[in-house]
């Protein structure tokens, strides 16, 4: 009888002990911290024999492998000069293509615009910002894509007569706007610097 009383008291005490514990609260999902470098640039090498030049980030490399994004393929394979700006530490690439214009600015511009807006299926919003540098005959549009899109930023530049340049930023992982946000914001600063220092050689 005494043992039963002790069991009853023990159970009652355990009930009050555990019922007073705070309710578990789920923690927000965390991501690995990425240490990004300081922004620094140097001129694009003339040995690449490109019809344009710009300031390249010192932590980026130039490549031109034949493995390209599917939606870039048409512009790149029909173009004359193209490169990849690769960011190894950020696991990102800016795919760049170039075409000479032959009274077909509207057709090439519209093709590039359609490629951007194919991402509207996943994008929450797509904003356009126009760029003009009349002194150097550089005019363009910067596209920022919000949401879990494969490409976060794209832009086109042209002199409206002879040259057309297109670039798209891709991260080499599953699209997740929250996880890549610090890297996206970092590379967007580089994108703006590339646009502002872009010059035609002819």
KELUM-722642 format. One record per residue: residue in three letters; x, y, z of N, C-alpha, C in turn. Coordinates in Angstrom, 3 decimals. Each point is the difference from the previous one (the first is absolute). Last residue first. Layout:
[pt 'ALA', [X, Y, Z], [X, Y, Z], [X, Y, Z]]
...
# end
This chain:
[pt 'UNK', [35.312, 48.694, -81.175], [-0.208, 0.367, -1.405], [-1.367, 0.608, -0.200]]
[pt 'UNK', [1.610, -1.522, 4.236], [1.300, 0.213, -0.641], [-0.139, 0.420, -1.443]]
[pt 'UNK', [-3.278, 0.758, 4.590], [0.151, -0.698, -1.279], [1.389, 0.288, -0.552]]
[pt 'UNK', [-1.593, -0.074, 5.371], [0.349, 0.812, -1.153], [0.093, -0.889, -1.244]]
[pt 'UNK', [-1.540, 0.177, 5.754], [-0.060, -0.665, -1.302], [0.293, 0.988, -1.122]]
[pt 'UNK', [-0.457, 0.628, 4.938], [1.346, 0.080, -0.611], [0.038, -0.625, -1.387]]
[pt 'UNK', [-4.029, 0.112, 2.664], [0.502, 1.374, 0.025], [1.367, 0.142, -0.649]]
[pt 'UNK', [-2.050, -4.330, 0.464], [-0.797, 0.855, -0.891], [0.598, 1.402, -0.082]]
[pt 'UNK', [1.929, -2.998, 3.051], [0.265, -0.443, -1.370], [-0.742, 0.905, -0.990]]
[pt 'UNK', [-0.893, 0.642, 4.520], [1.326, 0.514, -0.342], [0.377, -0.395, -1.422]]
[pt 'UNK', [-4.012, -1.674, 1.763], [-0.110, 1.449, -0.234], [1.353, 0.603, -0.375]]
[pt 'UNK', [-0.044, -4.511, 1.242], [-0.728, 0.178, -1.265], [-0.106, 1.479, -0.335]]
[pt 'UNK', [1.792, -1.183, 4.172], [0.951, -0.236, -1.090], [-0.664, 0.199, -1.359]]
[pt 'UNK', [-2.730, 0.223, 3.742], [0.906, 1.155, 0.036], [1.027, -0.127, -1.118]]
[pt 'UNK', [-2.855, -3.610, 0.670], [-0.706, 1.112, -0.643], [0.817, 1.287, 0.028]]
[pt 'UNK', [1.479, -3.903, 2.279], [0.277, -0.042, -1.432], [-0.723, 1.126, -0.732]]
[pt 'UNK', [-0.795, -0.422, 4.650], [1.423, 0.260, -0.230], [0.299, 0.065, -1.497]]
[pt 'UNK', [-4.316, -1.233, 1.404], [0.221, 1.426, 0.237], [1.453, 0.380, -0.271]]
[pt 'UNK', [-1.107, -4.562, -0.267], [-0.680, 0.753, -1.058], [0.264, 1.490, 0.150]]
[pt 'UNK', [1.504, -2.845, 3.400], [0.836, -0.115, -1.190], [-0.599, 0.757, -1.174]]
[pt 'UNK', [-2.459, -0.205, 4.065], [1.256, 0.747, 0.196], [0.895, -0.032, -1.232]]
[pt 'UNK', [-4.167, -2.514, -0.225], [-0.166, 1.452, 0.088], [1.318, 0.756, 0.221]]
[pt 'UNK', [-1.228, -4.917, -0.416], [0.991, 0.653, -0.856], [-0.035, 1.521, 0.115]]
[pt 'UNK', [-2.993, -2.861, 2.537], [1.352, -0.507, 0.234], [1.052, 0.732, -0.830]]
[pt 'UNK', [-4.693, 1.061, -0.455], [0.483, 0.301, 1.346], [1.457, -0.409, 0.184]]
[pt 'UNK', [-2.384, -0.948, -4.088], [0.328, 1.422, 0.130], [0.546, 0.350, 1.375]]
[pt 'UNK', [0.254, -4.447, -2.971], [-0.606, 0.335, 1.280], [0.408, 1.429, 0.325]]
[pt 'UNK', [0.806, -4.166, -4.031], [-0.428, 1.380, 0.239], [-0.714, 0.164, 1.339]]
[pt 'UNK', [3.882, -3.650, -0.947], [-1.455, 0.071, -0.091], [-0.453, 1.428, 0.314]]
[pt 'UNK', [4.849, -0.172, -1.920], [-0.677, -0.803, 1.012], [-1.508, 0.157, -0.172]]
[pt 'UNK', [3.902, 2.635, -2.068], [0.060, -1.427, -0.316], [-0.547, -0.847, 1.147]]
[pt 'UNK', [-1.165, 5.152, -1.942], [0.676, -0.676, 1.100], [-0.112, -1.499, -0.221]]
[pt 'UNK', [-0.138, 4.485, -3.547], [-0.564, -1.261, 0.478], [0.823, -0.508, 1.175]]
[pt 'UNK', [-0.884, 4.688, -3.439], [0.624, -0.565, 1.204], [-0.746, -1.258, 0.408]]
[pt 'UNK', [0.738, 2.721, -4.938], [-0.953, -0.550, 0.965], [0.752, -0.660, 1.146]]
[pt 'UNK', [0.486, 3.579, -4.807], [0.586, -0.758, 1.104], [-1.080, -0.444, 0.976]]
[pt 'UNK', [1.268, 2.398, -5.366], [-0.994, -0.486, 0.962], [0.690, -0.829, 1.069]]
[pt 'UNK', [0.819, 3.801, -4.453], [0.585, -0.849, 1.050], [-1.095, -0.382, 0.980]]
[pt 'UNK', [0.986, 2.337, -5.256], [-1.012, -0.389, 0.980], [0.621, -1.017, 0.954]]
[pt 'UNK', [1.291, 3.920, -4.371], [0.339, -0.984, 1.025], [-1.159, -0.267, 0.959]]
[pt 'UNK', [-0.023, 3.188, -3.847], [0.900, -1.079, -0.422], [0.111, -1.146, 0.997]]
[pt 'UNK', [-3.198, 3.813, 0.500], [0.357, -0.020, -1.418], [0.765, -1.267, -0.389]]
[pt 'UNK', [-1.502, 1.411, 4.518], [-1.180, 0.193, -0.855], [0.298, -0.109, -1.491]]
[pt 'UNK', [2.717, -0.924, 3.996], [0.231, 1.361, -0.494], [-1.096, 0.387, -0.994]]
[pt 'UNK', [-0.255, -3.517, 4.459], [0.147, 0.162, -1.442], [0.412, 1.431, -0.326]]
[pt 'UNK', [-1.238, -4.095, 4.192], [0.655, 1.263, -0.345], [0.173, 0.061, -1.510]]
[pt 'UNK', [-2.828, -2.895, 4.349], [0.397, 0.120, -1.404], [0.610, 1.381, -0.201]]
[pt 'UNK', [-1.120, -3.768, 4.399], [0.057, 1.329, -0.591], [0.432, -0.088, -1.457]]
[pt 'UNK', [-1.801, -2.835, 4.992], [0.402, -0.034, -1.394], [0.094, 1.427, -0.515]]
[pt 'UNK', [-0.646, -3.317, 4.871], [0.266, 1.298, -0.616], [0.394, -0.214, -1.452]]
[pt 'UNK', [-1.282, -3.684, 2.763], [-0.404, 1.081, 0.902], [0.110, 1.376, -0.648]]
[pt 'UNK', [-0.992, -5.446, -1.595], [0.878, 1.147, -0.204], [-0.512, 1.157, 0.853]]
[pt 'UNK', [-2.300, -3.951, 0.467], [1.313, -0.562, -0.334], [1.033, 1.098, -0.196]]
[pt 'UNK', [-4.175, 0.826, 3.329], [0.258, -0.135, -1.431], [1.395, -0.568, -0.235]]
[pt 'UNK', [-3.388, 1.256, 4.007], [0.847, -1.180, -0.194], [0.208, -0.288, -1.483]]
[pt 'UNK', [-0.927, 5.118, 1.747], [-0.606, -1.307, 0.209], [0.984, -1.115, -0.282]]
[pt 'UNK', [0.191, 4.875, -2.451], [-0.267, -0.332, 1.394], [-0.671, -1.361, 0.097]]
[pt 'UNK', [3.329, 2.927, -3.633], [-1.055, -0.996, 0.131], [-0.145, -0.399, 1.463]]
[pt 'UNK', [2.005, 4.246, -3.338], [0.124, -0.673, 1.294], [-1.202, -0.905, 0.186]]
[pt 'UNK', [2.730, 2.661, -4.332], [-1.177, -0.710, 0.492], [0.332, -0.646, 1.346]]
[pt 'UNK', [1.861, 4.240, -3.447], [0.344, -0.934, 1.077], [-1.288, -0.600, 0.534]]
[pt 'UNK', [1.632, 2.529, -4.861], [-1.047, -0.260, 0.993], [0.525, -1.027, 0.987]]
[pt 'UNK', [2.411, 3.898, -3.747], [-0.423, -1.342, 0.385], [-1.143, -0.040, 0.973]]
[pt 'UNK', [4.213, 2.757, -3.229], [-1.381, 0.117, 0.458], [-0.482, -1.402, 0.366]]
[pt 'UNK', [4.641, 3.064, -1.658], [-0.424, -1.213, 0.696], [-1.390, 0.243, 0.585]]
[pt 'UNK', [3.402, 3.032, -2.353], [-0.951, -0.732, -0.840], [-0.381, -1.351, 0.609]]
[pt 'UNK', [2.758, 3.685, 1.863], [0.664, -1.221, -0.450], [-0.919, -0.897, -0.818]]
[pt 'UNK', [-1.530, 4.199, 1.674], [1.386, 0.321, -0.360], [0.748, -1.208, -0.547]]
[pt 'UNK', [-4.526, -0.333, 1.798], [0.107, 0.505, -1.377], [1.433, 0.284, -0.438]]
[pt 'UNK', [-2.528, -3.083, 3.554], [1.307, 0.650, 0.041], [0.282, 0.517, -1.415]]
[pt 'UNK', [-4.300, -2.375, 3.183], [0.437, 0.768, -1.165], [1.350, 0.646, 0.280]]
[pt 'UNK', [-4.065, -3.918, 1.850], [1.327, 0.583, 0.179], [0.388, 0.718, -1.285]]
[pt 'UNK', [-4.723, -2.179, 2.870], [0.705, 0.416, -1.210], [1.328, 0.655, 0.346]]
[pt 'UNK', [-3.195, -3.842, 2.489], [0.638, 1.294, 0.225], [0.827, 0.353, -1.236]]
[pt 'UNK', [-4.197, -3.631, 1.894], [0.881, 0.455, -1.070], [0.559, 1.383, 0.353]]
[pt 'UNK', [-2.349, -4.728, 2.623], [0.111, 1.455, -0.154], [1.010, 0.321, -1.093]]
[pt 'UNK', [-3.363, -4.213, 1.847], [1.155, 0.294, -0.849], [0.027, 1.507, -0.205]]
[pt 'UNK', [-2.342, -3.943, 3.698], [-0.017, 1.284, -0.711], [1.262, 0.100, -0.847]]
[pt 'UNK', [-1.159, -4.014, 2.126], [-1.036, 0.789, 0.666], [-0.158, 1.352, -0.688]]
[pt 'UNK', [1.792, -4.695, -2.403], [0.347, 1.294, 0.588], [-1.201, 0.647, 0.677]]
[pt 'UNK', [0.014, -4.186, -2.582], [0.483, -0.148, 1.382], [0.239, 1.329, 0.700]]
[pt 'UNK', [-1.646, -0.106, -4.459], [-0.722, -1.138, 0.580], [0.368, -0.161, 1.467]]
[pt 'UNK', [2.177, 3.110, -2.919], [-1.166, 0.533, 0.712], [-0.851, -1.115, 0.613]]
[pt 'UNK', [4.056, -0.298, -2.886], [0.134, -0.256, 1.437], [-1.218, 0.492, 0.784]]
[pt 'UNK', [0.594, 0.767, -4.655], [-0.324, -1.417, 0.191], [0.070, -0.375, 1.475]]
[pt 'UNK', [1.297, 4.322, -1.656], [-1.364, -0.171, 0.499], [-0.479, -1.446, -0.017]]
[pt 'UNK', [4.414, 1.242, -1.619], [-0.155, 0.475, 1.376], [-1.379, -0.368, 0.533]]
[pt 'UNK', [0.835, -0.881, -4.488], [0.764, -0.925, 0.842], [-0.130, 0.402, 1.466]]
[pt 'UNK', [-1.853, 2.841, -3.235], [-0.809, -1.204, 0.182], [0.704, -1.014, 0.885]]
[pt 'UNK', [2.329, 3.904, -1.262], [-1.063, 0.315, 0.960], [-0.869, -1.225, 0.279]]
[pt 'UNK', [3.338, -0.307, -3.339], [0.606, 0.074, 1.330], [-1.061, 0.267, 1.071]]
[pt 'UNK', [-1.380, 0.098, -4.468], [0.391, -1.369, 0.351], [0.585, -0.034, 1.410]]
[pt 'UNK', [-0.979, 4.178, -1.850], [-1.228, -0.705, 0.374], [0.304, -1.436, 0.404]]
[pt 'UNK', [3.530, 2.638, -1.661], [-0.450, 0.512, 1.302], [-1.228, -0.748, 0.494]]
[pt 'UNK', [1.611, -0.959, -4.326], [0.924, -0.514, 1.011], [-0.430, 0.450, 1.396]]
[pt 'UNK', [-2.496, 1.641, -3.669], [-0.148, -1.454, 0.093], [0.889, -0.571, 1.101]]
[pt 'UNK', [0.341, 4.661, -1.012], [-1.281, -0.335, 0.623], [-0.131, -1.508, 0.208]]
[pt 'UNK', [3.827, 1.674, -2.299], [0.013, 0.290, 1.441], [-1.302, -0.411, 0.655]]
[pt 'UNK', [2.050, -0.416, -4.707], [-0.924, -0.921, 0.666], [-0.018, 0.219, 1.514]]
[pt 'UNK', [2.955, 1.741, -3.788], [-1.349, 0.552, -0.117], [-1.051, -0.901, 0.641]]
[pt 'UNK', [4.249, -1.551, 0.723], [-0.123, 0.245, -1.438], [-1.434, 0.455, -0.273]]
[pt 'UNK', [3.865, -0.968, 4.420], [-1.312, 0.395, -0.514], [0.062, 0.272, -1.497]]
[pt 'UNK', [2.926, -3.406, 3.435], [0.055, 1.190, -0.848], [-1.399, 0.285, -0.530]]
[pt 'UNK', [1.044, -2.570, 4.747], [-0.382, -0.118, -1.409], [0.268, 1.320, -0.710]]
[pt 'UNK', [1.062, -3.113, 4.968], [0.154, 1.200, -0.814], [-0.459, -0.281, -1.423]]
[pt 'UNK', [-0.278, -1.951, 5.640], [0.013, -0.254, -1.442], [0.047, 1.327, -0.743]]
[pt 'UNK', [0.724, -2.517, 5.316], [-0.012, 1.192, -0.860], [0.032, -0.406, -1.469]]
[pt 'UNK', [-0.939, -1.772, 5.474], [0.110, -0.454, -1.376], [-0.186, 1.195, -0.932]]
[pt 'UNK', [1.576, -0.754, 5.269], [-0.709, 0.942, -0.862], [0.252, -0.447, -1.429]]
[pt 'UNK', [0.088, -2.818, 4.938], [0.553, 0.305, -1.322], [-0.855, 1.074, -0.660]]
[pt 'UNK', [1.200, -2.668, 5.249], [-0.866, 0.749, -0.923], [0.736, 0.286, -1.299]]
[pt 'UNK', [1.353, -1.679, 4.656], [-0.721, -1.023, -0.765], [-0.979, 0.634, -0.988]]
[pt 'UNK', [3.340, 2.017, 3.078], [-1.420, 0.271, 0.166], [-0.870, -0.988, -0.767]]
[pt 'UNK', [4.784, -0.111, -0.151], [-0.322, -0.026, 1.429], [-1.479, 0.229, 0.268]]
[pt 'UNK', [1.740, 0.158, -4.580], [0.135, -1.326, 0.629], [-0.435, -0.046, 1.459]]
[pt 'UNK', [-1.287, 2.944, -4.312], [0.300, 0.352, 1.393], [0.110, -1.304, 0.791]]
[pt 'UNK', [0.192, 1.707, -5.586], [-0.235, -1.010, 1.031], [0.471, 0.498, 1.369]]
[pt 'UNK', [-1.595, 1.527, -5.220], [0.693, 0.596, 1.147], [-0.326, -0.886, 1.192]]
[pt 'UNK', [0.038, -0.973, -5.530], [-0.619, -0.219, 1.296], [0.846, 0.703, 1.048]]
[pt 'UNK', [-0.799, 0.965, -5.614], [0.848, -0.422, 1.113], [-0.878, -0.342, 1.196]]
[pt 'UNK', [0.037, 1.163, -5.849], [-0.696, -0.202, 1.254], [0.978, -0.508, 1.043]]
[pt 'UNK', [-0.745, 1.922, -5.513], [0.903, -0.038, 1.136], [-0.810, -0.191, 1.264]]
[pt 'UNK', [-2.210, -0.346, -4.185], [1.379, 0.033, -0.471], [1.002, -0.126, 1.128]]
[pt 'UNK', [-5.348, -2.057, -0.572], [0.769, 1.220, 0.228], [1.430, -0.139, -0.477]]
[pt 'UNK', [-3.533, -3.379, 0.200], [-0.120, 0.812, -1.199], [0.798, 1.299, 0.121]]
[pt 'UNK', [-0.160, -3.144, 3.552], [0.508, -0.740, -1.148], [-0.101, 0.801, -1.281]]
[pt 'UNK', [-1.706, 1.894, 4.064], [1.438, -0.213, 0.060], [0.525, -0.680, -1.261]]
[pt 'UNK', [-4.696, 0.817, 0.598], [0.742, 1.247, -0.164], [1.502, -0.254, -0.080]]
[pt 'UNK', [-2.780, -3.730, 0.830], [-0.276, 0.569, -1.316], [0.796, 1.271, -0.252]]
[pt 'UNK', [0.194, -2.199, 4.304], [0.691, -0.695, -1.074], [-0.189, 0.653, -1.363]]
[pt 'UNK', [-1.785, 0.954, 4.596], [1.011, 0.895, -0.559], [0.517, -0.536, -1.337]]
[pt 'UNK', [-3.138, -2.376, 2.715], [-0.665, 1.157, -0.572], [0.981, 1.030, -0.541]]
[pt 'UNK', [1.624, -4.033, 2.121], [-0.823, -0.315, -1.170], [-0.568, 1.253, -0.637]]
[pt 'UNK', [4.682, 0.140, 2.596], [-1.397, -0.092, 0.385], [-0.846, -0.185, -1.267]]
[pt 'UNK', [4.984, -1.717, -0.367], [-0.718, 1.251, 0.234], [-1.419, -0.272, 0.481]]
[pt 'UNK', [5.157, -2.178, -1.266], [-1.182, -0.373, 0.775], [-0.704, 1.287, 0.415]]
[pt 'UNK', [4.197, -0.152, -2.326], [-1.127, -0.208, -0.911], [-1.274, -0.407, 0.736]]
[pt 'UNK', [4.114, 3.272, 1.912], [-0.319, -1.400, -0.231], [-1.236, -0.104, -0.891]]
[pt 'UNK', [3.114, 3.809, 1.610], [-0.893, -0.079, -1.157], [-0.273, -1.454, -0.361]]
[pt 'UNK', [2.026, 3.868, 4.145], [-0.018, -1.322, -0.614], [-0.889, 0.039, -1.216]]
[pt 'UNK', [2.594, 3.344, 4.057], [-0.676, -0.077, -1.294], [0.113, -1.420, -0.541]]
[pt 'UNK', [-0.115, 2.006, 5.338], [0.835, -0.475, -1.103], [-0.843, -0.051, -1.275]]
[pt 'UNK', [0.086, 2.701, 5.248], [-0.715, -0.719, -1.059], [0.982, -0.419, -1.080]]
[pt 'UNK', [0.982, 2.779, 3.848], [-0.299, -1.335, 0.516], [-0.809, -0.813, -1.004]]
[pt 'UNK', [1.202, 4.592, -0.742], [1.266, -0.729, 0.143], [-0.220, -1.427, 0.484]]
[pt 'UNK', [-3.522, 2.924, -3.083], [0.348, -0.228, 1.406], [1.253, -0.860, 0.115]]
[pt 'UNK', [-0.731, 3.137, -4.323], [-0.346, -1.332, 0.495], [0.339, -0.112, 1.488]]
[pt 'UNK', [-1.160, 4.074, -3.918], [0.777, -0.368, 1.183], [-0.528, -1.309, 0.561]]
[pt 'UNK', [-0.305, 1.071, -5.302], [-0.595, 0.489, 1.242], [0.923, -0.390, 1.147]]
[pt 'UNK', [-0.767, -0.066, -5.976], [0.818, -0.147, 1.197], [-0.780, 0.531, 1.198]]
[pt 'UNK', [-0.536, -1.893, -5.657], [-0.399, 0.846, 1.121], [0.973, -0.203, 1.154]]
[pt 'UNK', [0.046, -2.598, -4.052], [-0.369, 1.315, -0.541], [-0.465, 0.980, 1.079]]
[pt 'UNK', [3.768, -4.135, 0.517], [-1.436, 0.245, 0.051], [-0.312, 1.384, -0.565]]
[pt 'UNK', [4.253, -2.925, 0.948], [-0.438, 0.422, -1.331], [-1.522, 0.154, -0.061]]
[pt 'UNK', [3.294, -1.289, 3.640], [-1.226, -0.747, -0.282], [-0.585, 0.361, -1.362]]
[pt 'UNK', [3.854, 2.136, 2.083], [0.326, -1.234, -0.722], [-1.237, -0.830, -0.327]]
[pt 'UNK', [0.101, 4.077, 2.699], [-0.152, 0.225, -1.441], [0.254, -1.269, -0.802]]
[pt 'UNK', [-1.886, 0.279, 5.205], [1.196, -0.171, -0.818], [-0.285, 0.234, -1.483]]
[pt 'UNK', [-2.653, 2.470, 4.081], [-0.074, -1.255, -0.743], [1.203, -0.100, -0.930]]
[pt 'UNK', [0.317, 2.939, 4.537], [-0.478, 0.050, -1.391], [0.002, -1.387, -0.624]]
[pt 'UNK', [-0.789, 0.550, 5.294], [1.092, 0.299, -0.922], [-0.557, -0.060, -1.414]]
[pt 'UNK', [-1.790, 0.328, 5.697], [-0.140, -0.253, -1.434], [1.309, 0.264, -0.736]]
[pt 'UNK', [-2.959, -0.906, 5.164], [1.198, 0.543, -0.651], [-0.014, -0.453, -1.452]]
[pt 'UNK', [-2.890, -0.455, 5.106], [-0.124, 0.289, -1.426], [1.290, 0.649, -0.519]]
[pt 'UNK', [-0.074, -3.491, 4.143], [-0.164, 1.423, -0.266], [-0.085, 0.217, -1.512]]
[pt 'UNK', [-1.613, -4.800, 1.817], [1.206, 0.844, -0.017], [-0.351, 1.474, -0.164]]
[pt 'UNK', [-3.116, -3.836, 2.547], [0.276, 0.537, -1.330], [1.225, 0.902, 0.055]]
[pt 'UNK', [-2.226, -4.198, 2.928], [0.905, 1.144, 0.125], [0.367, 0.477, -1.395]]
[pt 'UNK', [-4.375, -2.789, 2.077], [0.954, 0.110, -1.099], [0.844, 1.252, 0.214]]
[pt 'UNK', [-3.213, -3.626, 3.155], [0.475, 1.357, -0.237], [1.055, -0.023, -1.096]]
[pt 'UNK', [-4.171, -3.524, 0.528], [1.410, 0.203, 0.260], [0.391, 1.433, -0.305]]
[pt 'UNK', [-5.020, -0.971, 1.501], [0.857, -0.260, -1.149], [1.446, 0.256, 0.388]]
[pt 'UNK', [-5.219, -1.259, 2.570], [1.236, 0.771, -0.133], [0.796, -0.408, -1.228]]
[pt 'UNK', [-5.438, 0.056, 2.014], [1.016, -0.748, -0.734], [1.232, 0.877, -0.211]]
[pt 'UNK', [-3.237, 0.708, 4.328], [0.038, 0.268, -1.446], [1.142, -0.754, -0.654]]
[pt 'UNK', [-2.377, -2.010, 4.378], [0.976, 1.021, -0.357], [-0.018, 0.235, -1.506]]
[pt 'UNK', [-4.019, -1.760, 3.602], [0.869, -0.346, -1.134], [0.927, 1.163, -0.345]]
[pt 'UNK', [-1.968, -1.210, 4.906], [-0.217, 0.968, -1.073], [0.923, -0.354, -1.164]]
[pt 'UNK', [-2.373, -2.501, 4.741], [1.081, 0.108, -0.997], [-0.373, 0.952, -1.125]]
[pt 'UNK', [-1.820, 0.530, 5.102], [-0.355, -0.692, -1.239], [1.124, 0.153, -1.017]]
[pt 'UNK', [0.985, 0.063, 5.346], [-0.487, 0.858, -1.087], [-0.266, -0.809, -1.269]]
[pt 'UNK', [-0.563, -2.144, 4.968], [1.061, 0.291, -0.968], [-0.555, 0.869, -1.128]]
[pt 'UNK', [-2.525, -1.948, 3.676], [0.454, 1.380, 0.167], [1.096, 0.373, -0.997]]
[pt 'UNK', [-1.939, -4.414, 0.373], [-1.019, 0.901, -0.518], [0.418, 1.454, 0.110]]
[pt 'UNK', [2.686, -3.584, 1.767], [0.086, 0.092, -1.459], [-1.046, 0.945, -0.597]]
[pt 'UNK', [0.088, -0.694, 4.751], [1.357, 0.376, -0.414], [0.070, 0.218, -1.514]]
[pt 'UNK', [-3.967, -1.667, 2.061], [0.172, 1.444, 0.199], [1.363, 0.480, -0.484]]
[pt 'UNK', [-0.849, -4.621, -0.223], [-0.964, 0.704, -0.843], [0.182, 1.511, 0.106]]
[pt 'UNK', [2.497, -2.840, 2.833], [0.521, -0.014, -1.374], [-0.916, 0.769, -0.940]]
[pt 'UNK', [-1.443, -0.637, 4.454], [1.136, 0.937, -0.048], [0.568, 0.089, -1.412]]
[pt 'UNK', [-3.342, -3.179, 0.764], [-0.562, 1.355, 0.104], [1.104, 1.047, -0.111]]
[pt 'UNK', [1.268, -4.526, 0.161], [-0.659, 0.302, -1.262], [-0.564, 1.416, -0.010]]
[pt 'UNK', [1.892, -1.575, 3.993], [1.039, 0.139, -1.010], [-0.594, 0.373, -1.358]]
[pt 'UNK', [-2.905, -1.016, 3.585], [0.657, 1.295, 0.216], [1.065, 0.267, -1.072]]
[pt 'UNK', [-2.112, -4.218, -0.032], [-0.963, 1.047, -0.336], [0.616, 1.390, 0.133]]
[pt 'UNK', [2.520, -3.711, 1.395], [-0.132, -0.003, -1.468], [-0.930, 1.122, -0.457]]
[pt 'UNK', [0.402, -0.745, 4.607], [1.227, 0.603, -0.541], [-0.039, 0.072, -1.526]]
[pt 'UNK', [-3.520, -2.202, 2.215], [-0.071, 1.440, 0.250], [1.212, 0.705, -0.576]]
[pt 'UNK', [-0.075, -4.676, -0.205], [-0.948, 0.566, -0.961], [-0.121, 1.506, 0.178]]
[pt 'UNK', [2.568, -2.414, 3.104], [0.692, 0.057, -1.291], [-0.909, 0.631, -1.047]]
[pt 'UNK', [-1.806, -0.917, 4.245], [0.912, 1.140, 0.073], [0.723, 0.189, -1.333]]
[pt 'UNK', [-2.725, -3.743, 0.427], [-0.829, 1.201, 0.000], [0.861, 1.248, 0.000]]
# end
